[in-house]
Amino acid sequence: MKWFGRRESSNIEDRRGSGLGGMRFPIGGGRRLGRGAGVGGIGIVAVIVIGMLLGVDPGQILSSIEQQGGPAPQATPRQGDDPMRQFVAVVLADTEDVWHGLFQDQAGRRYEEPTLVLFSDGVRSACGIAGSAVGPFYCPSDRKVYLDLDFFRLLHDRFRAPGDFAQAYVIAHEVGHHVQTLLGISQKVHQARGRLPQAEANALSVRQELQADCFAGVWAFHAERTKSILETGDVDEALRAASAIGDDTLQRQTQGHVVPDSFTHGTSAQRQRWFRRGLKDGHLTDCDTFSAGTL
């Protein structure tokens, strides 16, 4: 991905090394999963992996995190010595530029920029307190994206999805949830899920997550058209990441079989398909996963 030398967003809140008042987050992110919060009754190892999915619903995962003691905070690198921070700031700036234009042209509204919070070990948000094992997430209550940069190492090592554009896809997916919040989609999904049986609520979550994948593709289309950001192999990096975190792939790896009724983010093929759909023409209207007969 071509990103060096471009504008960096000022909407970065760097909390790395700030600590959380002596809090420690054990394996599994320090959270207690209540009834119905697990995936298919799987064990703790699988719960950890599922917890690293993109776009985790903070209302379900973050609300019951427990507080414990922890390690001393580490010094945060200076901005000029921190290329990963610079990369994240450039990608976030790219999303700002694209979504400002799209909101004006396609939605007829003003885009409100989110803040991206960098953290290490654990973080407080308006949605609760999260350990790093929760993975990147968006909190609609404070309209902020939360990211522990160590997740990118996990994306490379555990999920076998290396590359800077795979990382950009992660950020663009979370910003996609911000777009859903601004458009009122997230609120409607949240209200509807509360009235549905668990399996149907999960199916609605799948459609929401796939739309965020599609929005990530929309971003990539317009960023490429206006800034020529893509290099050979970049799209494959994003597709590899989307495949690696599909519900079916993760469940097959962790429990040996899949339970479709427990899916909350979509299969590997579905996540790839909707990213590609957004990437094809860059139209928001192409991302209506809620009306789609086939995902």
Buried (B, 14 or more C-beta within 10 A) or exposed (E): BBBEEBEBBEBBEBBBBBBBEEBBBEEBBBBEBEEEBBBBEBEEEBBBBBBBBBBBBBBBBBBBBEBEEBEEBEEBBEEEEBEEBBBBBBBBBBBBBBBBEBBEEEBEEEBEBBBBBBBBBBBBBEBBBBBBBBBBBBBBEBBBBBBBBEBBEBBBEEBEBBBBBBBBBBBBBBBBBBBBBBBEBBEBBBEBBEEEEEEEBBBBBBBBBBBBBBBBBBBBBBBBEEBEBBEEEBBEBBBBBBBBBBBBBBBEBBBEEBBBEBBBBBBBBBBBBBBBBBBEEBBBEBBEBBEBEEB
